Amino acid sequence: MRFLADTNLPKALCRWLRERGHDCVHVLDVSLAQARDRRIWDYALAEDRIVISKDADFAALAARSGRGQVIWLRTGNGTTAALIAHLEPRWGRIETLLAQGQPLVEVP
């Protein structure tokens, strides 16, 4: 799977995903750190990437456009280690839902 991590997430998340065999870039890596959500969304669609964000706006964009996929992390702020520890036991289910074509995977 191909992912685009939003600016509100650590770049280390991309490393974690790459270790699991995925292709992940961070908005900082593609000069979109200061871009509006719509521009980030359009980039993700053009590059066939799944957006990972804490921003609810991407969930709304996925619902409105009928295209693309989003992992919406509803977790609070914390360390990178805490984020990874939170995702680790849930990741298998997240991958399954994405593979099934779910446009929005919400992770509380």
C-alpha positions as CSV (number, residue, x, y, z in Angstrom):
1,M,0.0,0.0,0.0
2,R,1.0,3.6,-0.7
3,F,0.6,6.2,2.1
4,L,0.9,9.9,2.6
5,A,1.4,11.0,6.2
6,D,0.0,14.4,7.0
7,T,2.0,17.2,8.7
8,N,0.4,16.4,12.1
9,L,2.2,13.0,12.2
10,P,5.8,12.2,12.8
11,K,8.1,11.2,9.9
12,A,8.9,8.1,12.0
13,L,5.5,6.8,11.1
14,C,6.6,6.5,7.5
15,R,9.7,4.5,8.6
16,W,7.4,2.2,10.6
17,L,5.2,1.6,7.6
18,R,8.2,1.0,5.3
19,E,9.4,-1.6,7.7
20,R,6.1,-3.4,7.1
21,G,6.6,-3.3,3.3
22,H,4.6,-0.2,2.5
23,D,5.5,2.8,0.5
24,C,5.1,6.0,2.6
25,V,6.0,9.6,2.1
26,H,5.5,12.5,4.5
27,V,4.0,15.8,3.3
28,L,7.4,17.3,4.3
29,D,9.1,15.1,1.8
30,V,7.0,16.3,-1.1
31,S,6.9,20.0,-0.3
32,L,3.3,20.0,0.9
33,A,3.9,20.8,4.6
34,Q,2.2,24.3,4.3
35,A,-0.4,23.2,1.7
36,R,-4.1,23.4,2.2
37,D,-5.9,20.1,2.8
38,R,-7.4,20.1,-0.7
39,R,-4.0,20.3,-2.4
40,I,-2.7,17.4,-0.2
41,W,-5.8,15.4,-1.0
42,D,-5.4,16.1,-4.8
43,Y,-1.7,15.0,-4.5
44,A,-2.8,11.8,-2.7
45,L,-5.4,11.0,-5.4
46,A,-2.9,11.7,-8.2
47,E,-0.3,9.5,-6.6
48,D,-2.7,6.7,-5.5
49,R,-1.8,7.2,-1.9
50,I,-3.8,6.7,1.3
51,V,-3.8,9.8,3.5
52,I,-3.0,9.2,7.2
53,S,-4.0,12.2,9.3
54,K,-5.4,13.4,12.6
55,D,-7.3,16.0,10.6
56,A,-11.1,15.4,10.3
57,D,-11.1,17.4,7.1
58,F,-9.7,14.5,5.2
59,A,-12.5,12.2,6.4
60,A,-14.9,14.8,4.9
61,L,-13.0,15.0,1.7
62,A,-13.1,11.2,1.3
63,A,-16.9,11.2,1.9
64,R,-17.6,14.1,-0.5
65,S,-15.3,13.0,-3.3
66,G,-16.2,9.3,-3.4
67,R,-12.5,8.6,-4.2
68,G,-9.4,7.9,-2.2
69,Q,-8.9,6.5,1.2
70,V,-8.1,7.9,4.6
71,I,-6.9,6.6,7.9
72,W,-8.2,9.1,10.4
73,L,-6.3,8.8,13.7
74,R,-8.5,10.1,16.5
75,T,-5.8,9.7,19.1
76,G,-4.6,12.5,21.2
77,N,-1.2,14.0,21.0
78,G,1.6,11.9,22.4
79,T,5.0,10.6,21.6
80,T,5.9,8.7,18.4
81,A,6.5,5.6,20.5
82,A,3.0,5.9,21.9
83,L,1.4,6.4,18.5
84,I,3.2,3.3,17.1
85,A,2.3,1.3,20.2
86,H,-1.3,2.3,19.6
87,L,-1.3,1.3,15.9
88,E,0.6,-2.0,16.3
89,P,-2.2,-4.2,17.6
90,R,-4.7,-2.5,15.2
91,W,-2.7,-2.5,12.0
92,G,-3.8,-5.9,10.7
93,R,-7.4,-4.8,10.9
94,I,-6.6,-1.4,9.3
95,E,-4.9,-3.1,6.4
96,T,-7.8,-5.5,5.9
97,L,-10.3,-2.6,5.8
98,L,-8.2,-0.7,3.3
99,A,-7.7,-3.8,1.1
100,Q,-11.5,-4.1,1.1
101,G,-11.8,-0.6,-0.3
102,Q,-13.1,1.2,2.8
103,P,-12.8,4.9,2.0
104,L,-12.4,5.9,5.7
105,V,-10.8,3.8,8.5
106,E,-11.2,5.6,11.8
107,V,-8.8,4.7,14.5
108,P,-10.0,5.8,17.9
